Amino acid sequence: MHTHSSLAILAGWFASVFATSVIWDGRAPLNLTDADLDTSTGPFLTVVKGSEKASHYSHVLGKSKLPTPLWNEGILPREQVVSVTIDNSSVFVPGGGAPQFGFRRTDIIAAVNGEHTELITRMEENKTVFHFSIQKDDVHPLNYTHEYQIVFIEPNDGSHVFGIQLGSPFTNPTGPLPAPNAHSFKVLDHALNVLFATPFIPRAWHNFAVEVDWSDRTLAVWYSRNAELLELVKDTTPNPTAAEGPDGQGDFHFTVLKLPIVNPEDSAEDQGDVVHHGIQEGTTEGLLYSGVFVESASGGISRGLGAVGRA
């Protein structure tokens, strides 16, 4: 088991190599282990999951998979890819709440050795940028007849400051499946408007950066594939329905959160309860993540390979 101090030292080395403005670095250090995931040691809080230990659902992949090249120029990568999966046991039971039988979910939450409350206040003031790269897991494919919420910031009211969606959006009653844009990423604002969409092509790293202005309540979106530098794909746009101040702040999640399909045999009331009811197949499904970090936008936005831009 690696010590907290060794992980902290390596995290600090990451920050110095990549950008001095990094607030939280979730690019999994090379010495992070699956056992660390079980104890939320290092940059991830791993308690939002099913009944098995965290390493049943999430893994660091060592040298077996190359991360996005955007932050890993050179011969040797500086981070590990993180695999996030769900199966039929992925039913989260929140403290004091009912099991979320409608969902199948495994969430990884930004933290520092399990602490996330103070981190939220540092990540979510002024202008900050949330970076993440996503690749298909060919061994554990998604079922695009379902909706997946995969990256988001979640305040206490359960809304999302912004969100990344895949699959067919949940509707009641259920419409034609899969939806026409099911195989595309959709970047959503707080009111669920689509700010940007792009096909989820296989065998490519899809790099995103979402800039959040916490004072003016605006969003901007950057995107690229593989080693291409991030490009601005959605200029600064209002996000007015997001709450102001602490009420609008929340944990930063990257996940596989699969919503159900309405069960026609359920009561009308239960059909509308997406959290606790609906159809799930129980298959093992997953996504691959790398390049996850949060930076201040005060010095610009890291576009990759040492380049900096501004929205």
C-alpha positions in Angstrom: 0.0 0.0 0.0 1.3 3.4 -0.9 1.3 6.1 1.8 -0.8 9.2 1.7 2.4 11.3 1.6 3.9 9.5 -1.4 0.6 10.1 -3.4 0.6 13.7 -2.3 4.2 14.2 -3.5 3.5 12.6 -6.8 0.3 14.7 -7.2 2.4 17.8 -6.5 4.9 16.7 -9.2 2.0 16.4 -11.6 0.9 19.9 -10.9 4.4 21.3 -11.4 4.9 19.5 -14.7 1.5 20.2 -16.3 0.4 23.7 -15.1 1.0 25.8 -12.1 -2.8 26.6 -12.0 -3.9 23.1 -11.3 -6.3 23.0 -8.3 -7.1 19.3 -8.2 -5.3 16.6 -10.2 -7.2 13.4 -11.0 -4.7 12.1 -13.5 -4.1 8.8 -11.7 -0.5 8.7 -10.4 1.6 5.8 -11.6 1.8 4.5 -8.0 -2.0 4.5 -7.4 -3.4 1.0 -6.9 -6.8 -0.7 -6.9 -6.3 -1.1 -3.2 -6.1 2.7 -2.9 -9.4 3.0 -4.7 -11.0 0.7 -2.0 -9.9 3.1 0.7 -10.4 6.4 -1.2 -6.6 7.1 -0.8 -5.3 9.6 -3.3 -7.4 11.9 -5.6 -10.6 9.9 -5.7 -13.6 9.3 -3.4 -15.2 6.0 -4.3 -18.2 5.5 -2.0 -20.9 6.0 -4.6 -21.2 2.4 -6.0 -22.9 -0.9 -5.5 -22.5 -3.4 -2.7 -19.0 -4.7 -3.7 -15.8 -3.0 -2.9 -14.7 -0.1 -5.1 -12.1 -2.2 -7.0 -14.8 -4.5 -8.2 -16.1 -1.7 -10.3 -13.1 0.6 -10.9 -9.5 -0.2 -11.8 -6.3 1.6 -12.7 -4.8 0.0 -15.8 -1.1 0.5 -15.3 0.9 0.1 -18.5 -1.8 -1.9 -20.3 -3.6 1.1 -21.7 -2.2 4.5 -22.9 -3.9 7.6 -21.6 -4.8 10.6 -23.7 -1.6 12.0 -25.3 -2.8 15.5 -24.6 -1.1 15.6 -21.2 1.3 12.7 -21.8 3.8 13.8 -24.4 7.0 11.8 -24.7 7.8 8.2 -24.5 6.4 7.3 -21.1 2.9 8.3 -19.9 2.7 10.3 -16.6 -0.7 8.8 -15.5 -2.8 5.7 -15.6 -6.1 5.2 -17.4 -9.0 4.6 -15.0 -11.7 2.0 -15.9 -15.1 2.6 -14.5 -17.8 -0.1 -14.9 -21.2 -1.1 -13.7 -23.0 -4.4 -13.4 -26.3 -5.6 -11.9 -24.9 -5.1 -8.3 -24.3 -1.4 -9.0 -27.2 -0.2 -6.9 -26.2 2.7 -4.6 -27.8 3.1 -1.2 -27.4 6.7 0.0 -27.1 7.3 3.7 -30.5 7.2 5.2 -32.2 6.7 1.9 -33.8 4.0 -0.2 -31.7 1.9 -2.6 -31.5 3.5 -6.1 -32.9 0.5 -7.9 -33.7 2.6 -11.0 -30.0 3.4 -11.6 -26.9 1.4 -12.1 -24.0 3.6 -11.1 -20.3 3.8 -10.2 -19.1 7.4 -9.5 -15.6 8.6 -8.9 -15.6 11.9 -7.1 -12.8 14.5 -6.9 -11.2 14.4 -3.4 -7.9 14.5 -1.6 -7.6 11.3 0.5 -11.4 11.2 1.0 -11.8 14.9 1.8 -14.0 16.8 -0.7 -15.9 19.5 1.1 -13.0 22.0 1.4 -11.9 21.0 -2.2 -15.3 22.1 -3.6 -14.7 25.6 -2.3 -11.3 25.8 -4.0 -12.5 24.3 -7.3 -15.7 26.3 -7.5 -14.9 30.0 -7.2 -14.0 32.7 -9.8 -13.4 30.9 -13.1 -12.3 27.3 -13.2 -11.9 24.7 -15.9 -12.9 21.0 -15.6 -10.8 18.7 -17.9 -11.5 15.1 -18.7 -10.9 12.6 -21.5 -13.1 9.6 -22.3 -12.7 6.5 -24.5 -15.0 3.6 -25.2 -14.5 0.4 -23.3 -14.7 -2.1 -26.2 -14.9 -5.1 -23.7 -17.8 -3.6 -21.8 -19.9 -1.6 -24.3 -22.8 0.7 -23.3 -26.4 0.0 -24.2 -27.4 3.2 -26.2 -31.1 2.6 -25.7 -30.5 4.0 -22.2 -29.4 7.4 -21.0 -26.0 7.7 -19.3 -24.9 10.7 -17.2 -21.1 10.4 -17.2 -19.5 13.7 -16.0 -21.1 16.4 -13.9 -21.0 18.8 -11.0 -23.8 18.0 -8.6 -25.1 20.5 -6.0 -27.2 19.3 -3.1 -30.4 19.7 -5.0 -29.4 16.9 -7.5 -29.2 19.2 -10.5 -26.0 19.5 -12.6 -24.1 22.7 -13.1 -23.1 21.1 -16.4 -23.3 17.5 -17.6 -22.0 15.1 -20.2 -24.7 12.7 -21.6 -24.5 9.6 -23.8 -27.3 7.4 -25.0 -31.0 7.9 -25.4 -32.4 10.6 -23.0 -34.9 9.1 -20.5 -38.5 9.9 -21.5 -41.9 8.9 -20.0 -43.5 7.5 -22.0 -40.6 5.9 -23.8 -40.0 7.1 -27.3 -38.3 5.3 -30.2 -35.1 3.7 -29.2 -32.2 4.3 -29.6 -32.6 8.0 -30.1 -31.1 9.5 -33.2 -28.2 11.1 -31.3 -27.7 8.2 -28.9 -24.1 7.6 -30.0 -23.0 11.2 -29.5 -21.7 13.1 -26.5 -24.0 15.9 -25.5 -22.6 18.7 -23.3 -25.6 20.1 -21.3 -26.0 23.2 -19.3 -27.9 23.4 -16.0 -31.3 23.7 -17.8 -30.4 20.6 -20.0 -29.9 22.6 -23.1 -27.3 21.0 -25.5 -24.3 23.3 -25.8 -22.2 20.9 -28.0 -22.6 17.4 -29.5 -20.1 15.2 -31.2 -20.0 11.5 -32.2 -18.5 9.0 -29.7 -16.2 7.3 -32.2 -14.3 4.2 -31.1 -10.5 3.9 -30.4 -10.1 7.6 -29.8 -9.6 9.8 -26.7 -12.3 12.5 -26.6 -10.8 15.4 -24.7 -13.1 18.0 -23.1 -12.7 21.1 -21.0 -15.6 23.0 -19.5 -15.0 26.5 -18.2 -17.3 27.6 -15.4 -17.5 31.2 -14.3 -19.0 30.8 -10.8 -19.6 34.6 -10.4 -21.3 35.4 -13.7 -22.8 31.9 -14.1 -21.5 31.1 -17.6 -20.1 28.1 -19.4 -17.7 27.6 -22.3 -16.7 24.3 -23.9 -13.5 23.1 -25.5 -13.0 19.8 -27.3 -10.4 17.7 -29.3 -9.5 14.1 -30.1 -6.3 12.3 -29.2 -3.3 14.6 -29.5 -5.1 17.5 -31.1 -5.0 20.7 -29.1 -8.3 21.6 -27.4 -10.4 24.0 -29.5 -13.2 26.3 -28.4 -16.5 24.7 -29.6 -19.0 26.7 -27.5 -18.1 30.3 -26.7 -19.0 31.7 -23.3 -22.8 31.3 -22.8 -25.1 32.1 -19.9 -26.0 29.4 -17.4 -28.6 31.4 -15.5 -30.7 28.6 -13.9 -27.7 27.4 -11.9 -27.8 28.6 -8.3 -25.5 31.3 -7.0 -23.0 30.8 -4.2 -22.7 27.7 -2.1 -26.1 26.4 -3.2 -24.7 26.1 -6.8 -21.6 24.2 -5.8 -21.2 20.5 -5.5 -19.0 17.4 -6.0 -17.3 16.8 -9.4 -18.1 13.3 -10.6 -16.9 11.2 -13.5 -19.0 8.1 -13.7 -21.0 5.5 -15.4 -24.5 6.3 -14.3 -27.1 4.4 -16.3 -30.8 5.5 -16.2 -33.6 3.0 -16.6 -36.2 2.5 -19.3 -39.8 2.9 -18.2 -41.3 -0.4 -17.1 -44.9 -0.5 -18.6 -45.9 -2.8 -15.8 -45.1 -0.2 -13.1 -47.8 2.1 -11.7 -48.0 5.6 -13.3 -46.4 7.0 -10.1 -43.5 4.6 -10.2 -42.9 5.1 -14.0 -42.1 8.7 -13.1 -39.6 7.7 -10.4 -36.5 7.3 -12.4 -34.2 6.8 -9.4 -36.1 3.8 -7.9 -38.0 2.1 -10.7 -37.6 1.0 -14.3 -35.9 -1.6 -16.5 -32.2 -2.4 -16.2 -30.6 -5.4 -18.0 -27.8 -5.8 -15.5 -25.0 -6.2 -18.0 -21.4 -5.1 -17.3 -20.7 -1.8 -19.1 -17.9 0.7 -18.8 -15.9 3.7 -19.9 -12.3 4.6 -19.8 -11.1 8.0 -18.3 -7.8 9.9 -18.3 -6.7 13.5 -18.3 -9.0 14.5 -15.4 -8.1 17.6 -13.6 -9.4 21.1 -12.5 -7.4 24.3 -13.1 -7.9 28.0 -12.5 -8.7 30.0 -15.6 -6.9 33.0 -14.3 -3.8 32.3 -16.5 -5.8 30.9 -19.4 -7.0 27.4 -20.3 -4.6 24.5 -20.9 -5.1 23.3 -24.5 -2.6 20.4 -24.2 1.1 19.9 -25.0 2.0 23.1 -23.2 -0.4 25.4 -25.2 -2.7 27.9 -23.5 -5.9 29.6 -24.8 -8.7 31.8 -23.6 -12.5 31.6 -24.2 
